Amino acid sequence: MGDVVPFRRPSASEKHRGNTLCRRGFHKWVVEKDKRFDVKQGRLVTVYRCARCGKDRIEAH
């Protein structure tokens, strides 16, 4: 037989950890280096992704 894995629901504080700042507009923006060129706009862009919630922000040059 295999190992027994305990299942439990995450508490409210664990479920929403790190999202309260993002909900109030204080994102933790990090430059995403994979996407440098936007085909639709036809120019260079900088893509920022929030490290906590994963939301994207695009800044065109």
C-alpha positions in Angstrom: 0.0 0.0 0.0 1.0 3.6 -0.5 1.4 6.5 1.9 -1.6 8.1 3.4 -2.0 11.7 2.3 -3.9 14.0 4.7 -6.5 16.1 3.0 -7.5 19.4 4.7 -9.0 22.6 3.5 -6.7 25.6 3.6 -7.7 28.3 6.1 -8.8 31.7 5.0 -5.5 33.2 5.8 -3.6 30.6 3.7 -6.1 30.9 0.8 -5.8 34.7 0.5 -2.1 35.0 1.5 -0.4 37.7 -0.6 -3.6 38.8 -2.4 -4.8 41.5 -0.1 -2.0 43.9 -1.2 -2.8 43.3 -4.8 -6.5 43.9 -4.3 -5.7 47.3 -3.0 -3.4 48.1 -6.0 0.0 47.4 -4.4 1.3 44.8 -6.9 4.8 43.4 -6.9 5.8 44.0 -10.5 8.6 41.9 -12.0 9.9 42.2 -15.6 9.1 39.1 -17.7 11.9 38.6 -20.1 10.3 36.0 -22.4 8.1 38.4 -24.3 9.9 41.4 -25.8 8.1 42.1 -29.1 4.4 42.5 -29.6 3.3 41.2 -33.0 -0.1 43.0 -33.0 1.4 46.4 -32.1 4.5 45.8 -34.2 6.9 47.3 -31.6 9.0 46.5 -28.6 7.2 46.2 -25.3 8.0 45.5 -21.7 5.8 43.0 -20.0 5.5 43.2 -16.2 3.9 40.4 -14.2 2.9 40.6 -10.6 4.8 38.0 -8.5 1.9 37.5 -6.1 -1.3 37.4 -8.2 0.0 36.9 -11.8 -1.6 39.9 -13.3 0.1 41.4 -16.4 0.9 45.0 -17.3 2.3 46.0 -20.7 4.4 49.1 -21.3 5.0 50.0 -25.0 8.2 51.9 -26.1 
